[in-house]
Amino acid sequence: MKRFLSLWAGAVLAVSACYAAAQEYPARPVRMIVGFAPGGGNDILARVMAEQLQRRLGQPIIVENRPGASGAIAISAVKRAEPDGYTLLVGPSSGMTVNPAIYDNLDYDPVADFAPISLVGDIPMILTVKADSSARSVADLVGQGKKNGKPLFAGSGANSFQLATALFAKRVGLEAEVVNYKGNGSVVAALLANEIDFALIDTAAVLPQIRSGRLKALAVTGAKRFTLLPDVPTVAESGAPGFAMSFWSSLYAPAGTPPAVIETLQAAVSVAVREPAVADRLLELGIDPVGSSPQVLADTMAREIPMYAAAAKAANLAPVQ
């Protein structure tokens, strides 16, 4: 009995200490780690959010860039950090749901090693063709392929876009051959030069060209229309009911972080993304602000990890060693 009481008292003290620490959180600066170089979309999003969280939490939020391996270096660093809420990850969907499908021997498990905090922003892809293309809809594009009797050529700037294109093509019944380029900028150039017939590209990369009239948007891949392109239908509205696919950026902590700390961070993110100035800044980056519960983020990952794994297998995408 004495041993039981001693163990029970120890457990109570440990829980109390954890709760007290969470109640005081944050008591010192917080690091927010980004897996990409300064200046890119994920980095800018992180800095926008860091400024907002700093205002709401009362402690400095320091953005730290650790680029490389499609975000895997940063993700692994956060996995190894203390689960105390003082090291956070700005996790892109590519690192958390696509990497497991295309990399062998990842040293992290995106589900087991992390505590989801919130989806921060949704990044739909835009089905894009050159402005003088005869295709004016998804149906037109599919019809062109069937009429020609040969695959249309699609551009891809990364493995994640290659998988997304394969999923899209299968869903709408389009035969397409994917041509890989070094980045989305090269894909846009290829569209303009008539080297490819269409591409799925993230919003930020093509919005300027669409607004200038050099490229044409046929559809967006998200679950809803993109705020800055309200007249462009979704793929689901264009003959593929239920289709919804986009990239996203989210906030995570290491697994084991106290629930009260997660709640504090989630609440701060949710309020921040609803600030008009913040929402406008994210939209400029091609990001629809979200601010979700941890469960919504967890459910999103649970849905997408097997989806991309199946797509990689169907596309015969060789695993990256």
N, C-alpha and C positions, 0 to 999 in steps of 0.2 A: 504494500500500500504506500509506504514512504517513497519507494522508487517511482510509483505511478504519479504521486503528487508532485514529486520533483520534476518529472518529465512534463507534466501538465503545466506546472508553474513556468518552466522554461519556454514552453510553446507559447503561453500567454504573453510572456515578456517579449518574445521575438515578434509576435504579431503586433503588440503594442508599439514596439520600437519602429517597425515598418510603417504602421499607421501614422505615427508621429512624424516620421521623416516625410511621408507623403503629404501630410497636412502643411508642412513647412516649405514644400517644394514650390518654386526652386529657390534655393538659398545661395546659389553661386552661378557663374556663367554656364551656359549650355552650348555644346557643340552640335552643329547640324552638318552632317557629312554628305557631300554630293559626289557622285561617281563620274562626273564629266568636267571638262576644263571650264575656266571662267568665260563668261560671255554667251554661252549656249542657253537654250530655253530652260533646261532644268536648273542651271545655275542662277538665272535671273529669277525664276520662280522661288528658289530657295532664299534668295536675298530679299525678295518682296515679303515672303512669309516671316523671315527672321526679324525684319523691322517691325512687323505687326505683332509677333509674339513677344518681342522685347517690350513693346509698349504695354502689353496686357499682363505679362508675367513679372515685370519689374527687374529683370536680370538681362545682362548682355547675351545675345544669341549669336554665336560665332560660326560663320559659314566656312567650312574647310573642304577644299577640292581634292579628291583623290581619284583622278581619271585612270581609265584603263580597263581592258577586258569586258567591254560593254557594261560597265558599272560594277563588275564582280569584286574589284579590289575594295571599293568603298563598302559594299554590302558585307564582305567578310570582316572588315574592320569593325563595323557596328556589331556584328554577331559576337565578336570577342570582347566587346566593351561590358563594363559593369551594368547590370540591369537596374539602374537607379534614376533613369530619366535625364541624365546629363550628357548622353551621347545619342543623337537621333539620326535617322537615315531619311533622306529624300529619295524615295525608291521609285524609279520608273517602272512601268509595266514590263519593259524589255528585260530588265534585270530580274524581276520577280516571277514572271510567268512565261517569258519566251526563252530566257537562258537555260532553264531546265530541259527544254526541248532540243536545244542545239549544242549544248556543251556537255562533254563527258567529264566526270569527276569534279563537279562543282564542290567546293568545300563548305557550302552552306545549304541549308534546307529553307526555302522561302517561307514555309508554313511553320515548321517546328522551331526555328531559330529566332523568330521575330514576333513582337506584339503589335498588331495593327493599331494605328491611331485614327487615321482618317484619309479617305480619298480627298486630295486637295483640288485637283483639276482634271477634267476630261479632255482628251485631245483626239477629236475625230479625224479620220482621213477623208480626203476629198477625191472622188473619182474625177479625174481631169483629162481633158483632151485639148488639142490645139483649137484655137478659136474658129478656124475655117473647116473643122471636121464636120462631116455631114451628120454625125451622131448628135442627137439632142436629148437623148435619154438613155437609161440602162438598156431598155428594149432595143433601141436603135443600135447600140454597140454590139449586143448579142446578135442581132440580125446581120450586121456587117460581117461578123465572123462566119456565120452560117452561109451567107451568100458567097463569100470568097472561097469557102471550102478549105481554109487553112487557118492555123492559129493566128490570133492577133498578138502583137508584141507589147509587153508591158514592162515598164521600168521599175527597178527596185534599188533603193539606196542602202539597204541593210537587210540582214537575215529576217528581222522582225517584219519588214515590209514585204519580203518575199513570201513569208508564211501568210500574211494578211491577204496578199493578192491571190494566193492559191485558194484560200478559204472563200474569198469573194467569188472567184471564177467558178468554183464548184457549185456554190449556192445558186448562182444565176444561170448556170448552164452555158458558160462561155469557155471555149478552148483558148488558152493563152500560153504563150511561151515567155518566161520572165528573163529579162536581160538585166544583169547586175551592174550597177555603177558605184562609184566611190561614195556618193552621198546624194542627198535630195537635190542639191544645187545642180549636180550633173544630170539628174533625172529631168529636171525642169528644162535644162539646155537641150537634152535629147528630144523632149516633146516639141520644143520650138523648132528643132532642126528636122522634124519628121522622121527621126530614127526609130521611134516607137509609136504605137497607136494610142495608148492610154497609160495612166499610172494612178496608183493610190498613193497620195502624198499627204503629209500632215499639213494642217491648215496654215501655219506660219510660213511654210516654204512656198506656197502658191498664191496666197491672198494678194500680194502686190501684182502678180501677173494676171490674175483674174480681174482685179479692179481696173487694170490698164487695158483689158480687152484682148490681150495676147493669148490667154488660155481660157478655157471654158469649163465650168463645173457642171457635171451631170448629176451628181448625187453626193451625199455625205453618208458616212458609214455608221454614225452614232445612232443611239436609240431615239434621238430627237433632232430636229433641225438645228444647225449651228446658228448661234445668235447673230453673228455678223453676215450670214448668208441666208436670211429668212425665206427667200424665194427658191432656194435649192432644196429639192425633196431628199428624204432619206432613201437608202437602198430598200428599206422595208416598204416604203410608199411606192417604190418603183418596180414592184413585181416580185419581191422576195420577202413576204410577210414574216415578221419575227426576227429578221436579220438585224443584228446590232453588234458592232465591233469597233473599238477605238483603243487608242493607247491612253495612258493616264499617268499621273504622278501623285505619289502618296507619302504619308509620313509614318515611320515605324520607330519602335524602340526595341532593344534586345528582349528576347523572351524572358519572362520572370519579372519584368518591371511592375511595380505595385499598381493595382487597378486604379487607385485614387490619382496616381500620377498620370496614367493614360487618360482618365476622365478630365483632368485639368487641361491637358494638352489638346484633347479633342474639342473641348468647349472653346478654347482660345482660337483654334483653327476655324471652327464653324462660324464664329462671330467675325473673324478677320476677312474671310472670303466674301462675306456679304456687305462689306464696306464698299460703297460705290467706286471710290478711287482704286481700291484693290481689284475689284471685279473688272473695271475698265482696263487696268494694266495687264491683267491676265489675258483678257480678250485680245489685246494688242499682240500677245505672244501666240495667239491661236488656241488658247486654253479656256474652256468653259469652266468657271468656278463651280466647285461641288460642296465640299465640307460635309462628309458623311459620318455615320457611326462606325466604330471599329468592326462591327458585324457585317456591315455592307461591304467593307473592304475585304474582309475574310471570305465572304461569299463570292465576291468578284474573282478572287484568286482561285478559289475552289472550282469555279466554272471554267476559267481560262487556261489553267495549267494543263489539264487533259486535252482541251481543245487544240492548243498549239502543239502538243506532243503528237496528236493524231495527224495534224497538218504536216508536220515535219516528216512523219513516216510516209504519208501519201505523196509528198513532194520528193521523196528519196534524198532528203537533205542530209548529207554526211555529217555526223557529229564532229564538232570541233574539239580537238584534243587539248 
